Amino acid sequence: MSPESQSHRFQTQDGILLHCLHWQSRLEKTADAKTPVILLHGGGANAHWWDHLAGRMASQRQVYSLDFRGHGDSDFPQNHFVGAFNTDLEAMLSWLGREDAILVGHSLGAAVALDHASRFPATRGIVLVDLARGGTPGGGRRARLALSLRRTYRTRDDAIERFRFLPESSHSDEKIREYIAERSVRLEPDGRFGYKFDPEWFSLPTRPRPDLGKVVCPCLLIRGGESTMLSSEAATRFISQLASGRLIEIPGAGHHVLIDQPDRLLLALEAFIDRTENFGRESS
């Protein structure tokens, strides 16, 4: 899907080795002059969930996709604490030597991006893809429980075949599902095959919600029209509390908008990034 990506590793201040993917634009001078985009995956996912979009986004800019600790090909530390994924994002920005990235997060990644923007005003812009707010009662709890009970399988092929998105997607392309599944399986110490995430993270309490009044950068909230994790009412309320917020609903998509409607999502992302590129610069 995006064979142009390169893998990189860097270390956090607490000694965790993190992994990310990098899509290098062929237009190097143009790309270097533009704000980089960092893609942040949801809980139980990994950087490869963005592969089918990232390569296309990198036509004129640098695009990165991060594996949070305990996910993908990053370290799986024994120490679990609330706010660790925020620490990972801060470490990545430090590694890049940037403060002004555009952050695109899905679900958990959206929560991390939002929290970061509330604490770091240099953030250029954020896209929150189906941030969990006001969803079906118990829906988020059921998804976290399912992730915490991660199963293992006898063979790698079994694990790939049984791989499913949570919450379940009824619109996913089988080629995308299989591609992501192939990059989400790892050999466990007991010789069985499981998925590349540590279920212990889903037993932690959630981080306190940030003060939306401190989010000064442009924000685009994208809701899947069929989402059970973000209600239309909650999305509207959320946007009304932001200094510069906009809401888009994408029909034919549930919680996993990037899987259900990748082309429509890509159009929304590119339009927002183009508008955001010069935010705050013209008046300076």
KEDREN-801434 format. One line per 10 residues: for each residue y, z, x of C-alpha. Coordinates in Angstrom, 3 decimals, padded with zeros to 6 digits. Example, Ala and Ser with C-alpha at 12.3 -4.5 7.8 and 13.67 -1.06 7.14 Angstrom:
# residues 2
-004.500 007.800 012.300 ~ -001.060 007.140 013.670 $
//
This chain:
# residues 284
000.000 000.000 000.000 ~ 002.467 000.919 002.749 ~ 000.760 000.355 006.107 ~ 004.158 000.424 007.858 ~ 004.392 004.213 007.682 ~ 004.010 006.323 010.806 ~ 002.747 009.898 011.012 ~ 004.788 012.611 012.726 ~ 004.288 016.320 013.331 ~ 006.830 019.043 013.975 $
006.850 022.830 014.003 ~ 008.603 025.375 011.797 ~ 010.273 028.513 013.132 ~ 007.236 030.554 012.080 ~ 004.910 028.311 014.084 ~ 003.465 026.129 011.305 ~ 002.713 022.535 012.266 ~ 003.883 020.208 009.509 ~ 003.046 016.561 008.915 ~ 005.237 013.836 007.471 $
005.194 010.079 006.996 ~ 008.056 007.844 008.066 ~ 008.884 004.360 006.817 ~ 011.123 002.578 009.323 ~ 013.452 -000.039 007.872 ~ 013.405 -003.403 009.622 ~ 017.199 -003.383 009.398 ~ 017.582 -000.649 012.001 ~ 021.380 -000.681 012.354 ~ 021.877 -000.734 008.578 $
019.260 001.975 008.041 ~ 020.681 004.267 010.711 ~ 024.082 004.133 009.029 ~ 022.701 005.209 005.675 ~ 021.606 008.600 004.428 ~ 017.844 009.163 004.836 ~ 015.663 009.861 001.819 ~ 013.094 012.670 001.899 ~ 010.293 012.598 -000.671 ~ 008.784 015.925 -001.745 $
005.426 016.060 -003.512 ~ 004.258 018.350 -006.308 ~ 001.833 021.264 -006.175 ~ -001.653 020.269 -005.046 ~ -000.428 016.821 -004.014 ~ 000.541 015.391 -000.627 ~ 002.825 012.903 001.103 ~ 000.607 009.929 000.253 ~ 001.406 010.267 -003.455 ~ 004.637 008.400 -002.615 $
003.116 005.582 -000.549 ~ 003.271 002.970 -003.296 ~ 007.037 003.558 -003.661 ~ 008.226 004.625 -000.213 ~ 007.641 001.329 001.578 ~ 009.696 -000.492 -001.032 ~ 012.471 002.116 -000.839 ~ 012.707 001.689 002.940 ~ 014.083 -001.852 002.869 ~ 017.524 -000.653 004.015 $
017.160 003.006 004.979 ~ 014.898 005.587 006.585 ~ 012.398 007.157 004.168 ~ 010.276 010.227 004.907 ~ 007.570 011.989 002.918 ~ 006.676 015.590 003.751 ~ 003.391 017.467 003.465 ~ 004.256 021.061 002.579 ~ 002.228 023.710 004.405 ~ -001.195 024.157 002.851 $
-001.091 020.553 001.627 ~ -002.129 017.182 003.007 ~ -002.313 017.041 006.783 ~ -000.025 019.995 007.502 ~ -001.368 023.363 008.687 ~ -003.143 025.631 006.193 ~ -001.836 029.074 007.260 ~ -003.395 032.359 006.156 ~ 000.000 033.875 005.400 ~ 001.304 032.950 001.927 $
004.817 033.884 000.818 ~ 007.318 032.867 -001.827 ~ 009.839 030.353 -000.472 ~ 007.586 028.929 002.254 ~ 008.041 025.349 001.043 ~ 011.824 025.758 001.217 ~ 011.348 026.829 004.834 ~ 009.343 023.649 005.421 ~ 012.118 021.414 004.105 ~ 014.694 023.209 006.246 $
012.456 022.725 009.283 ~ 012.159 019.015 008.568 ~ 015.917 018.570 008.290 ~ 016.334 020.449 011.553 ~ 013.746 018.170 013.169 ~ 015.656 015.137 011.891 ~ 018.974 016.611 013.003 ~ 020.419 015.993 009.525 ~ 021.991 018.093 006.787 ~ 022.982 015.331 004.410 $
019.693 013.833 003.200 ~ 019.002 012.581 -000.305 ~ 016.079 014.617 -001.669 ~ 013.624 013.208 -004.197 ~ 011.145 015.753 -005.523 ~ 008.408 015.706 -008.122 ~ 007.486 018.895 -010.021 ~ 007.157 021.584 -007.311 ~ 009.010 019.284 -004.922 ~ 011.818 019.005 -007.478 $
012.129 022.799 -007.601 ~ 012.333 022.911 -003.789 ~ 014.987 020.172 -003.728 ~ 017.054 021.933 -006.397 ~ 016.919 025.278 -004.610 ~ 017.871 023.639 -001.315 ~ 020.881 021.876 -002.844 ~ 022.111 025.176 -004.314 ~ 022.176 026.737 -000.835 ~ 023.189 023.771 001.332 $
026.258 021.924 -000.004 ~ 025.880 019.180 002.625 ~ 022.954 017.799 000.607 ~ 023.993 014.250 -000.333 ~ 022.100 014.069 -003.628 ~ 018.921 015.147 -005.411 ~ 016.508 013.441 -007.772 ~ 014.333 015.808 -009.797 ~ 011.300 014.016 -011.220 ~ 009.976 015.972 -014.201 $
011.136 019.385 -013.051 ~ 009.163 021.921 -015.110 ~ 011.424 023.397 -017.792 ~ 010.684 024.270 -021.410 ~ 007.345 022.480 -021.576 ~ 004.413 023.027 -023.903 ~ 003.700 026.791 -024.049 ~ 001.087 027.691 -021.462 ~ 001.018 024.187 -019.996 ~ 002.334 025.176 -016.604 $
000.064 028.216 -016.467 ~ -002.991 026.080 -017.283 ~ -002.104 023.568 -014.569 ~ -001.678 026.345 -011.988 ~ -004.985 027.896 -013.026 ~ -006.779 024.567 -012.706 ~ -005.335 024.080 -009.224 ~ -006.256 027.619 -008.189 ~ -009.895 026.913 -009.147 ~ -010.174 023.912 -006.830 $
-013.734 022.567 -006.814 ~ -015.680 021.054 -003.931 ~ -018.263 018.263 -003.998 ~ -021.431 017.329 -002.184 ~ -020.177 013.985 -000.879 ~ -016.818 012.388 -000.121 ~ -017.522 009.646 -002.681 ~ -018.137 012.292 -005.365 ~ -014.789 013.938 -004.583 ~ -012.947 010.614 -004.757 $
-014.618 009.685 -008.036 ~ -013.824 013.072 -009.630 ~ -010.205 013.162 -008.451 ~ -007.780 013.515 -011.365 ~ -004.070 014.148 -011.794 ~ -003.032 017.499 -013.295 ~ -001.824 017.457 -016.004 ~ -004.107 014.547 -016.854 ~ -002.465 011.119 -016.857 ~ -003.393 008.523 -019.462 $
-001.258 005.775 -017.892 ~ -002.249 005.800 -014.235 ~ -003.334 002.599 -012.520 ~ -006.898 002.967 -011.238 ~ -005.988 001.381 -007.908 ~ -003.257 003.982 -007.356 ~ -005.573 006.824 -008.405 ~ -008.290 005.675 -006.021 ~ -005.829 005.101 -003.158 ~ -004.384 008.608 -003.487 $
-007.839 010.145 -003.940 ~ -009.093 008.568 -000.710 ~ -006.209 010.232 001.147 ~ -006.558 013.587 -000.584 ~ -010.120 014.548 000.428 ~ -011.129 016.656 003.405 ~ -014.351 018.058 004.841 ~ -014.652 021.795 004.194 ~ -016.168 024.307 006.690 ~ -019.335 024.555 004.565 $
-019.944 020.803 004.794 ~ -018.800 020.026 001.247 ~ -015.734 017.959 000.358 ~ -012.604 019.286 -001.313 ~ -009.028 018.229 -001.848 ~ -006.215 018.655 000.674 ~ -004.471 021.701 -000.733 ~ -004.863 025.441 -000.479 ~ -005.411 026.938 -003.972 ~ -004.086 030.323 -002.839 $
-000.514 029.050 -003.167 ~ -000.864 028.903 -006.941 ~ -001.490 032.630 -007.296 ~ 002.005 033.447 -005.990 ~ 004.929 034.159 -008.321 ~ 007.504 031.410 -008.600 ~ 010.742 031.575 -006.636 ~ 013.746 032.813 -008.688 ~ 015.668 029.939 -010.229 ~ 018.810 028.969 -008.308 $
022.391 029.217 -009.529 ~ 023.101 025.739 -010.925 ~ 026.822 026.318 -010.488 ~ 026.264 026.076 -006.735 ~ 024.732 022.583 -006.921 ~ 027.719 020.379 -006.050 ~ 025.978 017.131 -005.099 ~ 025.018 014.389 -007.603 ~ 021.780 015.158 -009.431 ~ 019.529 012.827 -011.374 $
016.918 014.444 -013.615 ~ 014.121 012.068 -014.586 ~ 011.904 013.057 -017.498 ~ 008.675 011.372 -018.449 ~ 009.081 010.466 -022.111 ~ 005.671 011.986 -022.874 ~ 005.965 014.960 -020.511 ~ 004.448 018.266 -021.587 ~ 006.109 020.071 -018.663 ~ 009.767 019.218 -019.330 $
011.031 019.148 -022.899 ~ 013.849 016.842 -023.943 ~ 015.894 019.829 -025.112 ~ 015.457 021.723 -021.847 ~ 016.361 018.606 -019.847 ~ 019.589 018.156 -021.804 ~ 020.540 021.831 -021.366 ~ 019.778 021.661 -017.664 ~ 022.004 018.642 -017.033 ~ 024.892 020.196 -018.981 $
025.031 023.033 -016.431 ~ 025.508 020.789 -013.405 ~ 028.791 019.622 -011.908 ~ 027.483 016.078 -011.498 ~ 024.275 015.572 -013.426 ~ 022.613 012.695 -015.245 ~ 019.409 012.483 -017.283 ~ 017.059 009.521 -017.593 ~ 013.912 009.468 -019.740 ~ 011.236 006.980 -018.780 $
008.993 005.936 -021.684 ~ 005.265 005.552 -021.209 ~ 005.155 008.352 -018.636 ~ 003.913 011.907 -018.719 ~ 004.559 014.530 -016.049 ~ 003.481 012.184 -013.229 ~ 006.243 009.623 -013.632 ~ 005.667 008.244 -010.117 ~ 002.069 007.462 -011.065 ~ 002.508 006.398 -014.698 $
005.595 004.185 -014.345 ~ 006.268 003.558 -010.636 ~ 008.312 000.371 -011.134 ~ 010.655 001.949 -013.672 ~ 011.004 005.021 -011.489 ~ 011.813 002.881 -008.459 ~ 014.618 001.127 -010.328 ~ 016.120 004.492 -011.324 ~ 015.817 005.866 -007.783 ~ 017.420 002.860 -006.126 $
020.323 002.797 -008.586 ~ 020.990 006.520 -008.045 ~ 020.730 006.276 -004.258 ~ 023.142 003.329 -004.169 ~ 025.691 005.240 -006.295 ~ 025.229 008.420 -004.283 ~ 025.512 006.876 -000.836 ~ 029.298 007.172 -000.702 ~ 029.686 010.309 -002.819 ~ 032.357 012.524 -001.283 $
033.140 010.028 001.493 ~ 035.736 007.847 -000.197 ~ 038.199 010.717 -000.599 ~ 037.684 012.054 002.916 $
//
